[in-house]
C-alpha cells in the first residue's frame, strides 16, 4: 500500500504518512538528499519497451549505442546530450513502445523499432580454420559483435540481436544480410499515460516533456499537481509553451530553430539543469551551453512581459544565451503562497524539505517510535539538524531551533509540526547610488 502524503487543511487524513503544508510568512537520517535526477518519456527508435529504465551520465557516454541504438555523437541524441550536461541520472521511457522487431531468417532485433532495420548479419568462413565461421552483427557501418562458431547452435544473443536456428552456416554465407520491417509504436496520449502511471513509483527532481500537443501538456500539468498536492511527491515538470500558473510547472518560452528539431527541444536542457541545480543555487543568468540554436529575438518589453507571464526565458547577453530569471509558471499569488513561490530556488528548497522530512518520518518514525514526549523530541531534533544543514550551505537563513515546534495531534497517532524557514535567493537586482563630490 502506498503511504499517504501531500497537503492538509484539517487533521483528517486516513492513510499513515507525512502531510506537509508550505505557506508564505505574513507580508529528512536528517541529511540532505542528492539532486540531479530527471525523468522523460522519449521518442526512440530502439530500446526497452513498456518500462522505465535508469540511465546514468556515465552510462549515456559509454553505452548510448547499446541503450538507445545510436552513438553518443549522433544527431538523434542531441536532446539527451543537452539534458546530461547537468543531470546525473535519467529515468527514461520509450514512448514508441509496441512496435515491431526487425528480423530476417538469421536473426531478430533485440528491441522493436526502426533502428533495427539498420542491422545486418554477415557470415564468412574463418580464414584460419575452414570448419569455423565468423558471424558478425553490423549496425550501420560498425561491427558491434563477432563470434566464431562451428554450428549456429553455438551462437549467443548479443546486445542487438537474438539468433535464429540456422540449418547451414555454409549455405548462409553473406557479406551482410539486412534485418527488415522494424517499426516504432505510435506516440499518442495513451503512450504518455502509460509512462505517467509507471513514473508515480519513482523519485526524481524534474520531469520533462517535449510535445506540441496541448492535451498532452495539460495531462502532464495535471499529473504534477496531483502528485505534489495529493501524494506529497515533490518535483517540477518542464513544458514548452504552457501557461500553467503553478509553481510546480516550468513554462519554457523560447523555441529552437534547428531543422528537424521539435520547437520545444530546450525542455531537455531545462529539465537537466533544473534537476541538477543545487538547493542553494539558482539558474538565473546561467549560460545555455547546449547544442540547439535558440530563438532569442525578444525586445526588452517582451522580456518584461515574459517574467510577468511566468515564462522561463532565454535572452542574448553579448555572444551568450542566458537564462533571464529562474522562475516557474506561477502568476497568481495568495495569502498563503506569495511572490516568493514564483522563484524556482524557493521551490527547490521546499521540495528538499518536503522530500527529506517525508523520507525521514516514513522510514525512521512511522510505526516505530512512540508518540510520547521523548519520541517527539527525537523528531524535532532530526528536523532541526536537517534545517541546520540547509543553513550551513546558505539555502536558508536566520534559522533557530525555536522555529520548529512539535506537538501531539488530534489523535494519539498523529504529530503536528510547525516549521518556519527563510529561503535565501540569489542576488538578482543591484540598486546603487554613487555620490560624486
C-alpha positions as CSV (number, residue, x, y, z in Angstrom):
1,X,0.0,0.0,0.0
2,X,1.3,3.5,-0.8
3,X,1.9,5.8,2.1
4,X,-0.2,9.0,2.4
5,X,1.3,12.4,1.7
6,X,0.6,15.8,0.3
7,X,-1.0,18.9,1.9
8,X,-3.7,19.1,4.6
9,X,-6.4,21.6,5.6
10,X,-7.6,19.8,8.8
11,X,-6.2,16.8,10.6
12,X,-8.5,14.2,9.0
13,X,-6.1,12.0,6.9
14,X,-6.8,8.3,6.9
15,X,-3.6,6.9,5.5
16,X,-0.4,6.9,7.5
17,X,2.3,9.2,6.1
18,X,3.7,12.7,6.1
19,X,1.4,15.6,5.3
20,X,3.3,18.9,4.9
21,X,2.0,22.4,4.0
22,X,4.2,25.2,2.8
23,X,2.9,28.7,3.3
24,X,4.3,32.2,3.0
25,X,5.1,34.1,6.1
26,X,2.7,37.1,6.6
27,X,3.8,40.4,4.4
28,X,14.7,14.2,6.0
29,X,18.6,10.3,8.9
30,X,18.3,14.1,8.8
31,X,20.6,14.5,5.8
32,X,20.1,16.4,2.6
33,X,19.2,14.1,-0.4
34,X,21.1,14.4,-3.6
35,X,19.7,16.2,-6.7
36,X,20.3,15.6,-10.4
37,X,17.6,13.0,-11.1
38,X,15.4,13.7,-14.2
39,X,12.7,11.7,-16.0
40,X,11.4,11.9,-19.5
41,X,9.4,9.8,-22.0
42,X,11.3,9.8,-25.3
43,X,10.5,9.2,-28.9
44,X,13.0,6.4,-29.5
45,X,13.9,4.1,-32.4
46,X,15.4,1.4,-30.1
47,X,15.3,0.3,-26.5
48,X,13.3,-1.5,-23.8
49,X,9.5,-1.5,-24.3
50,X,6.9,-0.6,-21.7
51,X,9.1,0.1,-18.7
52,X,11.1,2.9,-17.2
53,X,14.8,2.3,-17.3
54,X,17.6,4.1,-15.5
55,X,20.5,5.7,-17.4
56,X,23.3,7.5,-15.6
57,X,25.5,10.1,-17.1
58,X,28.3,7.6,-17.4
59,X,26.0,5.0,-19.0
60,X,25.0,7.6,-21.6
61,X,28.5,8.5,-22.5
62,X,29.8,4.9,-22.7
63,X,26.8,2.8,-23.7
64,X,24.5,5.0,-25.7
65,X,24.7,2.7,-28.7
66,X,23.5,-0.3,-26.7
67,X,20.8,1.6,-24.8
68,X,19.4,4.0,-27.5
69,X,20.7,2.4,-30.7
70,X,22.9,5.4,-31.7
71,X,26.4,6.5,-30.9
72,X,26.8,9.3,-28.4
73,X,27.6,11.8,-31.1
74,X,24.6,11.0,-33.3
75,X,22.2,13.9,-34.1
76,X,19.3,11.8,-32.7
77,X,20.8,12.1,-29.2
78,X,21.3,15.9,-29.3
79,X,18.5,16.5,-26.8
80,X,19.8,13.9,-24.4
81,X,23.3,15.4,-24.6
82,X,21.7,18.7,-23.6
83,X,20.0,17.0,-20.6
84,X,23.1,15.2,-19.4
85,X,25.1,18.4,-19.3
86,X,23.6,18.8,-15.8
87,X,21.6,15.7,-14.9
88,X,23.3,12.8,-13.2
89,X,20.5,10.2,-13.7
90,X,17.6,9.8,-16.2
91,X,14.6,7.6,-15.7
92,X,13.7,7.1,-19.3
93,X,10.7,5.6,-21.0
94,X,10.3,4.6,-24.7
95,X,7.1,6.4,-25.9
96,X,7.3,4.3,-29.1
97,X,6.8,1.0,-27.2
98,X,4.7,-1.6,-29.0
99,X,6.4,-1.5,-32.4
100,X,7.7,-4.5,-34.4
101,X,11.2,-6.1,-34.1
102,X,13.2,-6.1,-37.4
103,X,14.2,-9.6,-38.5
104,X,15.4,-11.9,-41.2
105,X,15.9,-15.6,-41.5
106,X,19.1,-15.4,-39.5
107,X,18.3,-13.2,-36.5
108,X,15.8,-10.9,-34.8
109,X,16.5,-7.5,-33.3
110,X,16.6,-7.4,-29.5
111,X,14.2,-4.5,-29.4
112,X,11.4,-3.2,-31.6
113,X,11.9,0.0,-33.6
114,X,13.1,1.3,-36.9
115,X,16.7,1.3,-35.8
116,X,16.6,-2.5,-36.1
117,X,16.4,-2.0,-39.9
118,X,20.0,-0.8,-39.8
119,X,21.2,-4.1,-38.5
120,X,22.9,-6.7,-40.8
121,X,24.3,-10.2,-40.2
122,X,27.4,-11.2,-42.0
123,X,28.6,-14.8,-42.2
124,X,32.0,-15.7,-43.6
125,X,34.4,-18.7,-43.3
126,X,37.2,-18.3,-40.8
127,X,40.5,-18.0,-42.7
128,X,42.5,-19.9,-40.1
129,X,40.1,-22.8,-39.7
130,X,37.7,-23.6,-42.6
131,X,35.5,-25.7,-40.4
132,X,34.6,-22.5,-38.4
133,X,32.6,-19.5,-39.4
134,X,32.8,-15.8,-38.4
135,X,29.4,-14.3,-37.6
136,X,29.2,-10.5,-37.4
137,X,26.4,-8.3,-36.2
138,X,26.7,-4.9,-38.0
139,X,24.9,-1.8,-37.0
140,X,25.1,0.8,-39.8
141,X,28.8,0.5,-40.7
142,X,30.1,-0.6,-37.4
143,X,30.7,-4.2,-36.3
144,X,29.1,-4.4,-32.8
145,X,29.5,-8.2,-32.3
146,X,31.6,-11.0,-33.8
147,X,31.5,-14.7,-32.9
148,X,33.5,-17.6,-34.3
149,X,31.5,-20.8,-34.2
150,X,31.2,-24.2,-36.0
151,X,27.4,-24.5,-35.7
152,X,24.6,-22.0,-35.3
153,X,23.6,-23.5,-32.0
154,X,26.8,-22.1,-30.6
155,X,25.7,-18.5,-31.3
156,X,24.7,-16.5,-28.3
157,X,22.5,-13.4,-28.2
158,X,24.3,-10.1,-28.1
159,X,23.2,-6.5,-27.2
160,X,21.5,-6.1,-30.6
161,X,20.1,-9.4,-31.9
162,X,19.0,-12.9,-30.9
163,X,20.0,-15.6,-33.5
164,X,17.6,-18.0,-35.1
165,X,18.3,-21.6,-35.8
166,X,20.3,-21.7,-39.0
167,X,20.3,-25.0,-40.7
168,X,23.6,-24.5,-42.6
169,X,26.1,-21.7,-41.9
170,X,27.8,-22.8,-45.1
171,X,24.7,-22.1,-47.2
172,X,24.0,-18.9,-45.3
173,X,27.3,-17.2,-46.1
174,X,26.7,-13.5,-46.8
175,X,28.6,-10.2,-46.8
176,X,25.7,-8.7,-44.9
177,X,22.0,-9.5,-44.8
178,X,19.8,-6.8,-43.5
179,X,17.1,-7.1,-40.9
180,X,13.8,-5.7,-42.1
181,X,10.3,-4.5,-41.2
182,X,11.2,-3.0,-37.8
183,X,8.7,-0.3,-36.7
184,X,8.1,2.2,-33.9
185,X,5.0,2.1,-31.8
186,X,2.6,5.0,-32.1
187,X,3.2,8.1,-29.9
188,X,-0.2,9.3,-28.5
189,X,-1.9,10.2,-25.3
190,X,-2.2,6.6,-24.3
191,X,1.6,6.1,-24.6
192,X,2.2,9.2,-22.4
193,X,-0.4,7.9,-19.8
194,X,1.3,4.6,-19.6
195,X,4.6,6.4,-18.8
196,X,3.0,8.6,-16.2
197,X,1.4,5.6,-14.5
198,X,4.8,4.0,-14.1
199,X,6.5,7.2,-13.1
200,X,4.4,7.5,-9.9
201,X,6.6,5.0,-8.1
202,X,9.9,6.7,-8.9
203,X,11.7,9.5,-7.1
204,X,13.1,12.4,-9.3
205,X,13.6,16.1,-9.1
206,X,12.3,17.1,-12.6
207,X,10.1,15.7,-15.3
208,X,10.3,17.0,-18.9
209,X,8.0,16.5,-21.9
210,X,8.7,17.6,-25.5
211,X,5.4,17.9,-27.2
212,X,3.3,20.4,-29.2
213,X,0.0,18.7,-28.2
214,X,-1.9,20.9,-25.8
215,X,-3.9,18.0,-24.4
216,X,-0.7,16.1,-23.5
217,X,0.7,19.3,-22.0
218,X,-2.4,19.5,-19.8
219,X,-2.0,15.9,-18.9
220,X,1.5,16.4,-17.5
221,X,0.4,19.6,-15.7
222,X,-2.5,17.8,-14.0
223,X,-0.2,14.8,-13.1
224,X,2.3,17.2,-11.4
225,X,-0.4,18.9,-9.5
226,X,-1.9,15.6,-8.3
227,X,1.4,14.1,-7.2
228,X,2.6,17.3,-5.5
229,X,-0.6,18.2,-3.7
230,X,-2.3,14.9,-3.1
231,X,0.5,12.4,-2.7
232,X,3.3,14.6,-1.4
233,X,5.7,13.7,-4.3
234,X,7.7,16.9,-4.8
235,X,9.1,17.6,-8.3
236,X,8.7,20.1,-11.1
237,X,7.5,19.4,-14.6
238,X,9.1,21.3,-17.6
239,X,6.8,22.0,-20.5
240,X,7.2,24.2,-23.6
241,X,4.6,26.9,-24.1
242,X,2.2,26.0,-21.3
243,X,0.9,28.8,-19.0
244,X,0.3,26.5,-16.0
245,X,0.1,29.2,-13.3
246,X,1.6,26.7,-10.9
247,X,4.9,26.7,-9.0
248,X,5.4,23.0,-9.8
249,X,5.5,23.7,-13.6
250,X,8.2,25.4,-15.6
251,X,7.0,27.0,-18.8
252,X,9.8,27.3,-21.4
253,X,9.2,30.2,-23.7
254,X,11.9,30.1,-26.4
255,X,11.7,27.8,-29.4
256,X,14.7,26.3,-31.2
257,X,15.5,27.0,-34.8
258,X,17.3,23.8,-35.9
259,X,15.9,21.9,-38.9
260,X,14.1,18.8,-37.9
261,X,14.1,19.5,-34.2
262,X,10.9,19.9,-32.1
263,X,10.2,23.6,-31.3
264,X,10.3,22.7,-27.6
265,X,13.6,21.0,-27.6
266,X,15.0,23.4,-24.9
267,X,13.0,21.3,-22.5
268,X,15.9,18.8,-22.5
269,X,18.4,21.3,-21.2
270,X,16.0,23.0,-18.7
271,X,14.9,19.6,-17.3
272,X,18.5,18.5,-16.8
273,X,19.6,21.9,-15.4
274,X,16.6,22.2,-13.1
275,X,17.2,18.7,-11.8
276,X,20.9,19.2,-11.3
277,X,20.7,22.7,-9.8
278,X,21.8,22.5,-6.1
279,X,19.3,23.5,-3.5
280,X,21.4,26.6,-2.7
281,X,21.8,27.7,-6.3
282,X,19.8,29.5,-9.0
283,X,19.7,29.1,-12.8
284,X,19.3,32.8,-13.2
285,X,21.9,34.1,-15.7
286,X,23.1,30.6,-16.4
287,X,24.7,30.3,-19.9
288,X,22.9,27.9,-22.2
289,X,25.7,25.5,-23.2
290,X,23.7,23.1,-25.2
291,X,23.7,22.4,-28.9
292,X,20.4,23.8,-30.2
293,X,20.0,27.2,-31.9
294,X,17.8,29.3,-29.6
295,X,15.4,31.9,-30.9
296,X,16.3,34.9,-28.7
297,X,14.8,37.7,-30.8
298,X,13.0,39.4,-27.9
299,X,12.7,43.1,-27.0
300,X,13.1,44.5,-23.5
301,X,9.3,44.9,-23.4
302,X,8.8,41.2,-24.4
303,X,11.3,40.1,-21.7
304,X,9.4,42.0,-19.0
305,X,6.1,40.5,-20.2
306,X,7.6,37.1,-20.2
307,X,8.6,37.5,-16.5
308,X,5.1,38.7,-15.6
309,X,3.6,35.7,-17.5
310,X,5.7,33.2,-15.7
311,X,7.7,32.1,-18.7
312,X,11.2,30.6,-18.3
313,X,13.0,32.7,-20.9
314,X,16.5,32.8,-22.5
315,X,17.9,36.0,-23.8
316,X,21.1,37.2,-25.6
317,X,23.9,38.8,-23.5
318,X,26.8,39.6,-25.7
319,X,27.6,36.4,-27.5
320,X,26.0,34.2,-24.8
321,X,22.5,32.9,-24.5
322,X,21.5,33.1,-20.8
323,X,18.6,32.3,-18.5
324,X,16.7,35.5,-17.8
325,X,15.1,34.5,-14.5
326,X,14.8,31.1,-12.8
327,X,11.1,31.2,-12.5
328,X,8.2,28.8,-12.7
329,X,4.7,29.4,-14.3
330,X,3.0,30.7,-11.2
331,X,1.5,34.1,-11.7
332,X,-1.5,34.2,-9.3
333,X,-0.5,34.6,-5.6
334,X,-2.4,34.3,-2.4
335,X,-2.1,35.0,1.3
336,X,-0.5,31.6,1.8
337,X,1.6,31.4,-1.3
338,X,3.2,34.8,-2.2
339,X,5.6,36.0,-4.8
340,X,8.5,34.0,-3.3
341,X,6.9,30.8,-4.7
342,X,7.4,32.1,-8.2
343,X,11.2,31.5,-7.8
344,X,12.4,28.0,-8.6
345,X,15.2,28.3,-6.0
346,X,12.4,28.6,-3.4
347,X,10.7,25.5,-4.8
348,X,14.0,23.6,-4.7
349,X,14.3,24.4,-1.0
350,X,10.8,23.4,-0.1
351,X,10.9,20.3,-2.2
352,X,14.2,19.3,-0.4
353,X,12.5,19.8,2.9
354,X,9.3,18.1,1.9
355,X,11.0,15.0,0.4
356,X,13.7,14.7,3.0
357,X,11.4,15.0,6.0
358,X,8.8,12.7,4.5
359,X,11.5,10.0,3.9
360,X,12.8,10.6,7.4
361,X,9.4,10.2,9.0
362,X,8.3,7.3,6.9
363,X,11.4,5.3,7.4
364,X,12.5,6.1,10.9
365,X,9.4,7.1,12.9
366,X,6.3,5.7,11.2
367,X,5.1,2.7,13.2
368,X,8.3,2.5,15.1
369,X,8.8,5.5,17.5
370,X,6.3,6.0,20.3
371,X,4.3,9.3,20.1
372,X,5.3,10.4,23.6
373,X,7.4,13.4,24.6
374,X,10.7,11.6,24.0
375,X,9.6,10.5,20.6
376,X,8.5,13.9,19.5
377,X,11.7,15.5,20.8
378,X,13.7,13.0,18.7
379,X,11.7,14.0,15.6
380,X,12.2,17.7,16.5
381,X,15.9,17.1,16.8
382,X,16.2,15.5,13.4
383,X,14.2,18.2,11.7
384,X,16.4,20.9,13.4
385,X,19.5,19.1,12.3
386,X,18.3,18.9,8.7
387,X,17.5,22.6,8.6
388,X,20.8,23.5,10.1
389,X,22.5,21.7,7.2
390,X,20.4,23.8,4.8
391,X,21.6,26.9,6.7
392,X,25.2,25.8,6.5
393,X,25.0,25.7,2.7
394,X,23.2,29.0,2.7
395,X,19.9,27.7,1.3
396,X,18.0,29.1,4.2
397,X,19.0,31.8,6.7
398,X,18.2,33.1,10.2
399,X,17.0,29.7,11.3
400,X,16.8,28.9,15.1
401,X,15.7,25.6,16.7
402,X,12.8,27.5,18.2
403,X,11.4,27.8,14.6
404,X,10.4,24.2,14.8
405,X,7.7,23.1,17.3
406,X,6.1,19.6,17.6
407,X,3.0,18.5,19.5
408,X,0.6,15.6,19.6
409,X,-2.2,16.0,17.1
410,X,-5.9,15.3,17.4
411,X,-5.3,11.6,17.9
412,X,-2.7,9.6,19.8
413,X,-1.0,8.5,16.5
414,X,-0.7,12.0,14.9
415,X,2.1,14.5,15.2
416,X,1.8,18.2,14.4
417,X,4.9,20.1,13.2
418,X,5.0,23.9,12.8
419,X,8.1,24.9,10.9
420,X,9.3,28.4,9.7
421,X,12.2,28.8,7.2
422,X,13.5,31.9,5.4
423,X,14.7,30.9,1.9
424,X,17.9,32.5,0.5
425,X,17.6,33.6,-3.1
426,X,20.5,34.5,-5.4
427,X,21.2,38.2,-6.0
428,X,19.1,39.5,-8.8
429,X,18.9,43.3,-8.9
430,X,21.5,45.9,-8.0
431,X,20.3,49.4,-6.9
432,X,23.4,51.6,-6.4
433,X,23.7,55.2,-5.7
434,X,27.1,56.9,-6.2
435,X,27.7,60.3,-4.7
436,X,30.3,62.2,-6.5
437,X,31.9,65.2,-4.7
